[in-house]
């Protein structure tokens, strides 16, 4: 009986105290989400599947911003193997429409896909990294920023917002990757 109660407590703690909830992650695919791209690279933490190996590597990235009341929730999507850059060193993003299978509907649907970059880290939505005293740490939760803090972050990352068509295609592609490639 004690083992059963202990197991229930552990399961409850997992759900009650998880830092990044499914609802929070899902919000980054809503139509309210604004997607920015940086011409800088930043550090992201990754793990080699099937091993105990981990690594830190610099990647290009998207900054995903979703309004939450009068604040903004921020996540990052690291990507690699960019095929080309514009003259300001921003990755050039190209999408084409293909029929892709959707697990929920069990149908093939038109979906934007790309070969202009690759998502190389297991998660499409990352809380990002912070550096304290010269040491890199993976964040446990998404940043919640005021409008002034968000503007300062975007300026420091030299980020620009994607045009509406590219933003929509990027959002749909990342959503498909997250929900259909696991």
MDAnalysis code that builds the backbone (N, CA, C; Angstrom):
import MDAnalysis as mda
import numpy as np

u = mda.Universe.empty(546, n_residues=182, atom_resindex=np.repeat(np.arange(182), 3), trajectory=True)
u.add_TopologyAttr("name", ["N", "CA", "C"] * 182)
u.add_TopologyAttr("resid", np.arange(1, 183))
u.add_TopologyAttr("resname", ["UNK", "UNK", "UNK", "UNK", "UNK", "UNK", "UNK", "UNK", "UNK", "UNK", "UNK", "UNK", "UNK", "UNK", "UNK", "UNK", "UNK", "UNK", "UNK", "UNK", "UNK", "UNK", "UNK", "UNK", "UNK", "UNK", "UNK", "UNK", "UNK", "UNK", "UNK", "UNK", "UNK", "UNK", "UNK", "UNK", "UNK", "UNK", "UNK", "UNK", "UNK", "UNK", "UNK", "UNK", "UNK", "UNK", "UNK", "UNK", "UNK", "UNK", "UNK", "UNK", "UNK", "UNK", "UNK", "UNK", "UNK", "UNK", "UNK", "UNK", "UNK", "UNK", "UNK", "UNK", "UNK", "UNK", "UNK", "UNK", "UNK", "UNK", "UNK", "UNK", "UNK", "UNK", "UNK", "UNK", "UNK", "UNK", "UNK", "UNK", "UNK", "UNK", "UNK", "UNK", "UNK", "UNK", "UNK", "UNK", "UNK", "UNK", "UNK", "UNK", "UNK", "UNK", "UNK", "UNK", "UNK", "UNK", "UNK", "UNK", "UNK", "UNK", "UNK", "UNK", "UNK", "UNK", "UNK", "UNK", "UNK", "UNK", "UNK", "UNK", "UNK", "UNK", "UNK", "UNK", "UNK", "UNK", "UNK", "UNK", "UNK", "UNK", "UNK", "UNK", "UNK", "UNK", "UNK", "UNK", "UNK", "UNK", "UNK", "UNK", "UNK", "UNK", "UNK", "UNK", "UNK", "UNK", "UNK", "UNK", "UNK", "UNK", "UNK", "UNK", "UNK", "UNK", "UNK", "UNK", "UNK", "UNK", "UNK", "UNK", "UNK", "UNK", "UNK", "UNK", "UNK", "UNK", "UNK", "UNK", "UNK", "UNK", "UNK", "UNK", "UNK", "UNK", "UNK", "UNK", "UNK", "UNK", "UNK", "UNK", "UNK", "UNK", "UNK", "UNK", "UNK", "UNK", "UNK", "UNK", "UNK", "UNK"])
u.atoms.positions = np.array([
    [0.820, -1.192, 0.000],
    [0.000, 0.000, 0.000],
    [0.869, 1.264, 0.000],
    [1.959, 1.236, 0.777],
    [2.845, 2.400, 0.840],
    [3.460, 2.689, -0.528],
    [3.841, 1.620, -1.234],
    [4.415, 1.798, -2.572],
    [3.396, 2.418, -3.521],
    [2.158, 1.981, -3.414],
    [1.108, 2.516, -4.261],
    [0.888, 4.006, -4.002],
    [0.833, 4.389, -2.747],
    [0.651, 5.798, -2.379],
    [1.837, 6.620, -2.841],
    [3.048, 6.096, -2.657],
    [4.248, 6.807, -3.102],
    [4.218, 7.014, -4.613],
    [3.803, 5.986, -5.356],
    [3.730, 6.107, -6.803],
    [2.699, 7.166, -7.198],
    [1.543, 7.196, -6.536],
    [0.536, 8.209, -6.832],
    [1.047, 9.622, -6.543],
    [1.779, 9.780, -5.452],
    [2.349, 11.087, -5.097],
    [3.346, 11.522, -6.168],
    [4.204, 10.612, -6.624],
    [5.187, 10.952, -7.658],
    [4.506, 11.337, -8.969],
    [3.466, 10.603, -9.335],
    [2.732, 10.921, -10.555],
    [2.068, 12.290, -10.420],
    [1.440, 12.546, -9.275],
    [0.808, 13.846, -9.049],
    [1.830, 14.979, -9.132],
    [2.997, 14.809, -8.513],
    [4.030, 15.848, -8.549],
    [4.499, 16.107, -9.972],
    [4.599, 15.060, -10.754],
    [5.030, 15.218, -12.141],
    [4.085, 16.134, -12.898],
    [2.775, 15.938, -12.696],
    [1.805, 16.768, -13.400],
    [1.627, 18.131, -12.744],
    [1.623, 18.182, -11.445],
    [1.352, 19.436, -10.740],
    [2.522, 20.413, -10.807],
    [3.744, 19.915, -10.849],
    [4.897, 20.788, -10.760],
    [5.764, 20.791, -12.001],
    [5.261, 20.276, -13.104],
    [6.057, 20.321, -14.331],
    [6.189, 21.778, -14.756],
    [7.385, 22.164, -15.162],
    [7.658, 23.563, -15.462],
    [6.980, 24.012, -16.743],
    [7.049, 23.211, -17.787],
    [6.509, 23.597, -19.079],
    [5.309, 22.704, -19.370],
    [4.133, 23.297, -19.354],
    [2.931, 22.510, -19.551],
    [2.629, 22.345, -21.038],
    [1.817, 21.355, -21.339],
    [1.403, 21.122, -22.716],
    [0.634, 22.330, -23.246],
    [-0.210, 22.919, -22.394],
    [-0.993, 24.091, -22.809],
    [-0.068, 25.251, -23.168],
    [0.990, 25.459, -22.386],
    [1.947, 26.524, -22.698],
    [2.620, 26.259, -24.042],
    [3.071, 25.027, -24.250],
    [3.737, 24.681, -25.514],
    [2.777, 24.850, -26.686],
    [1.524, 24.411, -26.520],
    [0.525, 24.525, -27.588],
    [0.265, 25.987, -27.955],
    [0.368, 26.889, -26.988],
    [0.061, 28.293, -27.261],
    [0.992, 28.883, -28.311],
    [2.175, 28.311, -28.497],
    [3.120, 28.838, -29.473],
    [2.726, 28.540, -30.918],
    [1.631, 27.802, -31.112],
    [1.146, 27.519, -32.459],
    [-0.158, 28.251, -32.753],
    [-0.588, 29.117, -31.839],
    [-1.824, 29.861, -32.055],
    [-1.594, 30.981, -33.069],
    [-2.679, 31.498, -33.602],
    [-2.563, 32.578, -34.589],
    [-2.067, 33.876, -33.950],
    [-2.108, 33.983, -32.624],
    [-1.606, 35.170, -31.919],
    [-0.078, 35.195, -31.834],
    [0.552, 34.072, -32.082],
    [2.002, 33.978, -31.934],
    [2.712, 34.761, -33.032],
    [3.682, 35.540, -32.602],
    [4.545, 36.267, -33.538],
    [5.887, 35.548, -33.558],
    [6.448, 35.351, -34.749],
    [7.718, 34.632, -34.869],
    [8.775, 35.579, -35.426],
    [9.889, 35.631, -34.712],
    [11.022, 36.461, -35.095],
    [12.191, 35.551, -35.440],
    [13.120, 36.069, -36.212],
    [14.333, 35.331, -36.543],
    [15.520, 36.235, -36.242],
    [16.580, 35.633, -35.781],
    [17.783, 36.382, -35.457],
    [18.861, 36.089, -36.494],
    [19.749, 37.039, -36.686],
    [20.895, 36.779, -37.557],
    [22.116, 36.393, -36.726],
    [21.883, 36.126, -35.449],
    [22.929, 35.644, -34.558],
    [22.680, 34.165, -34.269],
    [23.687, 33.515, -33.731],
    [23.512, 32.148, -33.238],
    [23.598, 32.202, -31.722],
    [22.951, 31.249, -31.067],
    [22.981, 31.190, -29.611],
    [23.183, 29.743, -29.179],
    [23.573, 29.570, -27.911],
    [23.830, 28.239, -27.355],
    [22.529, 27.525, -27.045],
    [22.474, 26.232, -27.398],
    [21.357, 25.368, -27.034],
    [21.915, 24.018, -26.593],
    [21.200, 23.401, -25.675],
    [21.588, 22.118, -25.101],
    [20.892, 21.006, -25.873],
    [21.622, 19.928, -26.150],
    [21.035, 18.800, -26.850],
    [21.549, 17.490, -26.308],
    [20.842, 16.424, -26.621],
    [21.238, 15.088, -26.217],
    [21.267, 14.194, -27.446],
    [22.232, 13.304, -27.500],
    [22.327, 12.352, -28.601],
    [21.348, 11.215, -28.299],
    [20.344, 11.010, -29.184],
    [19.322, 9.980, -28.925],
    [19.946, 8.599, -28.696],
    [19.415, 7.898, -27.699],
    [19.850, 6.537, -27.423],
    [21.164, 6.427, -26.666],
    [21.719, 7.564, -26.227],
    [22.970, 7.540, -25.473],
    [22.849, 8.459, -24.268],
    [23.886, 8.462, -23.446],
    [23.944, 9.390, -22.320],
    [24.699, 10.663, -22.684],
    [25.066, 10.800, -23.960],
    [25.857, 11.949, -24.395],
    [24.992, 13.192, -24.543],
    [25.544, 14.322, -24.118],
    [24.889, 15.601, -24.313],
    [25.918, 16.600, -24.831],
    [25.431, 17.732, -25.324],
    [26.339, 18.710, -25.908],
    [25.716, 20.095, -25.849],
    [26.561, 21.107, -25.954],
    [26.155, 22.491, -26.143],
    [26.632, 22.893, -27.526],
    [25.758, 23.527, -28.300],
    [26.130, 23.941, -29.643],
    [25.403, 25.245, -29.979],
    [26.039, 26.066, -30.811],
    [25.406, 27.299, -31.266],
    [24.567, 27.014, -32.504],
    [23.312, 27.500, -32.468],
    [22.361, 27.298, -33.552],
    [21.729, 28.622, -33.965],
    [21.261, 28.687, -35.209],
    [20.317, 29.730, -35.597],
    [19.028, 29.433, -34.848],
    [18.133, 30.425, -34.742],
    [16.916, 30.168, -33.978],
    [15.803, 31.152, -34.330],
    [14.583, 30.677, -34.066],
    [13.399, 31.517, -34.094],
    [13.115, 31.931, -32.662],
    [12.515, 33.085, -32.495],
    [11.987, 33.521, -31.203],
    [10.473, 33.567, -31.365],
    [9.779, 32.760, -30.589],
    [8.318, 32.654, -30.660],
    [7.736, 33.456, -29.499],
    [6.840, 34.386, -29.800],
    [6.295, 35.287, -28.783],
    [4.780, 35.196, -28.801],
    [4.192, 34.859, -27.658],
    [2.735, 34.779, -27.557],
    [2.278, 35.694, -26.411],
    [1.266, 36.546, -26.674],
    [0.778, 37.426, -25.606],
    [0.038, 36.639, -24.528],
    [0.278, 37.031, -23.274],
    [-0.405, 36.441, -22.124],
    [-0.831, 37.618, -21.247],
    [-2.060, 38.067, -21.419],
    [-2.508, 39.278, -20.721],
    [-1.717, 40.463, -21.246],
    [-1.079, 41.217, -20.333],
    [-0.270, 42.361, -20.762],
    [1.225, 42.014, -20.781],
    [1.536, 40.726, -20.749],
    [2.924, 40.259, -20.828],
    [3.071, 39.346, -22.044],
    [4.269, 38.817, -22.227],
    [4.559, 37.973, -23.379],
    [5.349, 36.748, -22.945],
    [4.928, 35.568, -23.407],
    [5.654, 34.321, -23.155],
    [6.576, 34.098, -24.351],
    [7.840, 33.739, -24.068],
    [8.857, 33.624, -25.111],
    [9.438, 32.215, -25.130],
    [9.549, 31.642, -26.324],
    [10.262, 30.376, -26.494],
    [11.190, 30.514, -27.687],
    [12.038, 29.526, -27.855],
    [13.024, 29.530, -28.932],
    [12.922, 28.217, -29.699],
    [13.181, 28.284, -30.986],
    [13.247, 27.090, -31.814],
    [14.603, 27.088, -32.520],
    [15.541, 26.288, -32.023],
    [16.858, 26.223, -32.675],
    [16.781, 25.406, -33.965],
    [17.548, 25.823, -34.965],
    [17.626, 25.066, -36.209],
    [19.021, 25.197, -36.792],
    [19.345, 24.295, -37.698],
    [20.709, 24.179, -38.202],
    [20.684, 23.883, -39.701],
    [21.871, 23.747, -40.263],
    [22.038, 23.400, -41.676],
    [21.270, 24.339, -42.601],
    [21.444, 25.619, -42.371],
    [20.801, 26.638, -43.198],
    [21.452, 26.621, -44.576],
    [20.632, 26.592, -45.607],
    [21.151, 26.512, -46.978],
    [21.709, 27.840, -47.476],
    [21.062, 28.962, -47.097],
    [21.569, 30.261, -47.566],
    [21.117, 31.379, -46.626],
    [21.856, 32.474, -46.720],
    [21.601, 33.651, -45.887],
    [21.456, 34.861, -46.795],
    [20.698, 35.867, -46.321],
    [20.628, 37.110, -47.076],
    [21.848, 37.969, -46.741],
    [21.930, 39.153, -47.309],
    [23.148, 39.958, -47.110],
    [23.281, 40.483, -45.683],
    [22.196, 40.478, -44.887],
    [22.271, 40.867, -43.479],
    [22.527, 39.664, -42.571],
    [22.785, 38.503, -43.181],
    [23.102, 37.252, -42.485],
    [21.906, 36.595, -41.790],
    [20.677, 36.928, -42.217],
    [19.497, 36.224, -41.731],
    [19.293, 34.993, -42.609],
    [18.917, 33.858, -42.025],
    [18.630, 32.672, -42.844],
    [17.479, 32.938, -43.809],
    [17.616, 32.451, -45.030],
    [16.543, 32.544, -46.017],
    [15.658, 31.313, -45.847],
    [14.375, 31.552, -45.620],
    [13.424, 30.475, -45.357],
    [12.529, 30.276, -46.562],
    [12.557, 29.096, -47.122],
    [11.705, 28.750, -48.255],
    [10.803, 27.586, -47.864],
    [9.525, 27.674, -48.247],
    [8.569, 26.606, -47.957],
    [7.877, 26.200, -49.248],
    [7.479, 24.947, -49.298],
    [6.648, 24.434, -50.374],
    [5.556, 23.582, -49.714],
    [4.471, 23.377, -50.411],
    [3.342, 22.619, -49.863],
    [3.444, 21.168, -50.320],
    [3.340, 20.253, -49.356],
    [3.317, 18.811, -49.634],
    [2.192, 18.181, -48.830],
    [1.757, 17.029, -49.287],
    [0.791, 16.245, -48.515],
    [1.555, 15.533, -47.409],
    [1.150, 15.776, -46.167],
    [1.784, 15.143, -45.007],
    [0.710, 14.489, -44.149],
    [1.077, 13.396, -43.523],
    [0.152, 12.644, -42.681],
    [-0.005, 13.323, -41.327],
    [-1.242, 13.441, -40.852],
    [-1.549, 13.995, -39.539],
    [-2.084, 12.877, -38.653],
    [-1.444, 12.695, -37.512],
    [-1.803, 11.613, -36.604],
    [-3.238, 11.775, -36.103],
    [-3.622, 12.987, -35.677],
    [-4.955, 13.195, -35.097],
    [-6.079, 12.918, -36.084],
    [-5.954, 13.413, -37.303],
    [-7.021, 13.225, -38.292],
    [-6.856, 11.934, -39.086],
    [-5.661, 11.354, -39.018],
    [-5.333, 10.141, -39.788],
    [-5.516, 10.352, -41.281],
    [-5.187, 11.569, -41.726],
    [-5.306, 11.910, -43.137],
    [-4.051, 12.626, -43.600],
    [-3.837, 12.608, -44.899],
    [-2.796, 13.433, -45.506],
    [-3.401, 14.809, -45.765],
    [-2.673, 15.854, -45.391],
    [-3.147, 17.208, -45.582],
    [-2.025, 18.057, -46.166],
    [-2.407, 19.130, -46.857],
    [-1.423, 20.069, -47.365],
    [-0.703, 20.733, -46.189],
    [0.610, 20.675, -46.231],
    [1.431, 21.191, -45.139],
    [2.662, 21.883, -45.702],
    [3.009, 23.064, -45.167],
    [4.265, 23.689, -45.577],
    [5.442, 22.865, -45.059],
    [6.402, 22.604, -45.912],
    [7.631, 21.912, -45.526],
    [8.807, 22.683, -46.108],
    [9.988, 22.415, -45.592],
    [11.163, 23.148, -46.047],
    [12.376, 22.244, -46.127],
    [13.283, 22.611, -46.984],
    [14.615, 22.003, -46.952],
    [15.665, 23.110, -46.875],
    [15.212, 24.335, -46.512],
    [16.150, 25.453, -46.385],
    [16.827, 25.472, -45.014],
    [16.349, 24.645, -44.076],
    [16.971, 24.482, -42.756],
    [16.488, 23.166, -42.170],
    [17.113, 22.747, -41.074],
    [16.705, 21.516, -40.382],
    [16.534, 21.799, -38.903],
    [15.525, 21.203, -38.323],
    [15.374, 21.233, -36.872],
    [16.231, 20.094, -36.353],
    [17.245, 20.412, -35.555],
    [18.214, 19.395, -35.166],
    [18.144, 18.999, -33.702],
    [17.344, 19.675, -32.916],
    [17.225, 19.342, -31.505],
    [15.860, 18.708, -31.301],
    [15.778, 17.753, -30.382],
    [14.569, 16.967, -30.191],
    [13.309, 17.786, -29.997],
    [13.406, 18.968, -29.416],
    [12.189, 19.720, -29.178],
    [12.102, 20.937, -30.070],
    [10.894, 21.159, -30.579],
    [10.624, 22.271, -31.475],
    [10.479, 23.555, -30.662],
    [10.026, 23.445, -29.437],
    [9.848, 24.583, -28.545],
    [10.816, 24.427, -27.373],
    [11.727, 25.388, -27.229],
    [12.726, 25.349, -26.158],
    [12.573, 26.580, -25.282],
    [12.810, 26.411, -23.989],
    [12.788, 27.562, -23.079],
    [14.057, 28.394, -23.223],
    [15.046, 27.849, -23.909],
    [16.273, 28.606, -24.167],
    [17.342, 28.397, -23.114],
    [18.365, 29.218, -23.209],
    [19.539, 29.098, -22.364],
    [19.819, 30.429, -21.705],
    [20.326, 30.391, -20.502],
    [20.841, 31.605, -19.889],
    [22.268, 31.339, -19.435],
    [23.060, 32.384, -19.459],
    [24.456, 32.266, -19.052],
    [24.644, 33.100, -17.805],
    [25.068, 32.434, -16.725],
    [25.328, 33.102, -15.452],
    [26.752, 32.789, -15.021],
    [27.479, 33.841, -14.733],
    [28.876, 33.704, -14.299],
    [29.675, 32.849, -15.280],
    [29.418, 33.049, -16.577],
    [30.160, 32.362, -17.620],
    [29.765, 30.916, -17.847],
    [28.754, 30.418, -17.130],
    [28.327, 29.030, -17.272],
    [26.944, 28.975, -17.915],
    [26.743, 28.031, -18.850],
    [25.472, 27.897, -19.571],
    [24.500, 27.012, -18.784],
    [23.243, 27.471, -18.728],
    [22.176, 26.716, -18.075],
    [20.977, 26.656, -18.998],
    [20.344, 25.499, -19.066],
    [19.103, 25.360, -19.813],
    [17.971, 25.860, -18.911],
    [17.119, 26.753, -19.441],
    [15.995, 27.264, -18.642],
    [14.998, 26.146, -18.379],
    [14.339, 26.228, -17.232],
    [13.305, 25.257, -16.886],
    [11.918, 25.719, -17.275],
    [11.775, 27.011, -17.575],
    [10.461, 27.557, -17.874],
    [10.600, 28.657, -18.915],
    [9.513, 28.953, -19.596],
    [9.529, 30.006, -20.588],
    [9.670, 31.360, -19.908],
    [10.306, 32.294, -20.587],
    [10.409, 33.652, -20.084],
    [9.042, 34.326, -20.212],
    [8.669, 35.099, -19.210],
    [7.485, 35.944, -19.248],
    [8.009, 37.371, -19.124],
    [7.790, 38.184, -20.169],
    [8.390, 39.506, -20.228],
    [7.340, 40.591, -20.436],
    [7.641, 41.780, -19.906],
    [6.813, 42.941, -20.203],
    [7.131, 43.386, -21.627],
    [6.362, 44.322, -22.149],
    [6.604, 44.802, -23.507],
    [7.994, 45.434, -23.628],
    [8.408, 46.217, -22.636],
    [9.743, 46.835, -22.670],
    [10.850, 45.787, -22.612],
    [10.671, 44.770, -21.764],
    [11.670, 43.701, -21.663],
    [11.742, 42.911, -22.974],
    [10.580, 42.655, -23.576],
    [10.540, 41.939, -24.851],
    [11.261, 42.738, -25.934],
    [10.976, 44.030, -26.022],
    [11.640, 44.866, -27.028],
    [13.149, 44.890, -26.822],
    [13.591, 44.936, -25.566],
    [15.029, 44.905, -25.270],
    [15.639, 43.562, -25.679],
    [14.929, 42.462, -25.414],
    [15.408, 41.136, -25.809],
    [15.539, 41.040, -27.329],
    [14.503, 41.448, -28.054],
    [14.521, 41.366, -29.516],
    [15.641, 42.230, -30.093],
    [15.859, 43.387, -29.500],
    [16.939, 44.260, -29.965],
    [18.301, 43.621, -29.691],
    [18.472, 43.025, -28.511],
    [19.760, 42.408, -28.167],
    [20.058, 41.189, -29.042],
    [19.019, 40.514, -29.514],
    [19.180, 39.332, -30.374],
    [19.197, 39.707, -31.851],
    [19.048, 41.005, -32.147],
    [19.006, 41.500, -33.520],
    [17.935, 40.735, -34.315],
    [16.752, 40.623, -33.699],
    [15.668, 39.824, -34.277],
    [14.738, 40.696, -35.105],
    [14.240, 40.102, -36.178],
    [13.221, 40.770, -36.983],
    [12.057, 39.811, -37.169],
    [10.864, 40.375, -37.259],
    [9.663, 39.559, -37.408],
    [9.588, 39.023, -38.832],
    [9.147, 37.781, -38.949],
    [8.936, 37.180, -40.262],
    [7.744, 37.837, -40.936],
    [7.749, 37.884, -42.261],
    [6.570, 38.408, -42.952],
    [5.409, 37.439, -42.707],
    [4.184, 37.902, -42.914],
    [3.005, 37.133, -42.497],
    [2.926, 35.753, -43.150],
    [3.242, 35.640, -44.440],
    [3.170, 34.337, -45.121],
    [4.228, 33.378, -44.566],
    [5.454, 33.844, -44.397],
    [6.527, 32.996, -43.866],
    [6.234, 32.621, -42.418],
    [5.688, 33.569, -41.649],
    [5.330, 33.298, -40.256],
    [4.276, 32.201, -40.175],
    [3.247, 32.281, -41.011],
    [2.191, 31.269, -41.021],
    [2.755, 29.905, -41.425],
    [3.568, 29.862, -42.478],
    [4.170, 28.598, -42.918],
    [5.100, 28.021, -41.846],
    [5.868, 28.873, -41.198],
    [6.776, 28.412, -40.142],
    [5.985, 27.822, -38.984],
    [4.936, 28.518, -38.562],
    [4.096, 28.049, -37.458],
    [3.480, 26.694, -37.792],
    [2.938, 26.558, -39.008],
    [2.303, 25.297, -39.414],
    [3.326, 24.161, -39.513],
    [4.497, 24.450, -40.038],
    [5.549, 23.437, -40.170],
    [6.027, 22.965, -38.791],
    [6.273, 23.903, -37.878],
    [6.726, 23.528, -36.534],
    [5.646, 22.743, -35.791],
    [4.397, 23.151, -35.950],
    [3.280, 22.433, -35.329],
    [3.214, 21.002, -35.857],
    [3.334, 20.835, -37.168],
    [3.319, 19.496, -37.747],
    [4.492, 18.652, -37.225],
    [5.689, 19.246, -37.171],
    [6.849, 18.505, -36.655],
    [6.617, 18.034, -35.221],
    [6.115, 18.915, -34.381],
    [5.920, 18.578, -32.978],
    [4.890, 17.468, -32.791],
    [3.793, 17.533, -33.530],
    [2.687, 16.599, -33.287],
    [2.697, 15.339, -34.126],
    [3.518, 15.270, -35.163],
    [3.424, 14.133, -36.084],
    [4.735, 13.391, -36.308],
    [5.808, 13.833, -35.734],
    [7.094, 13.166, -35.951],
    [7.657, 12.511, -34.705],
    [6.839, 12.260, -33.718],
    [7.349, 11.646, -32.479],
    [7.179, 10.159, -32.504],
])
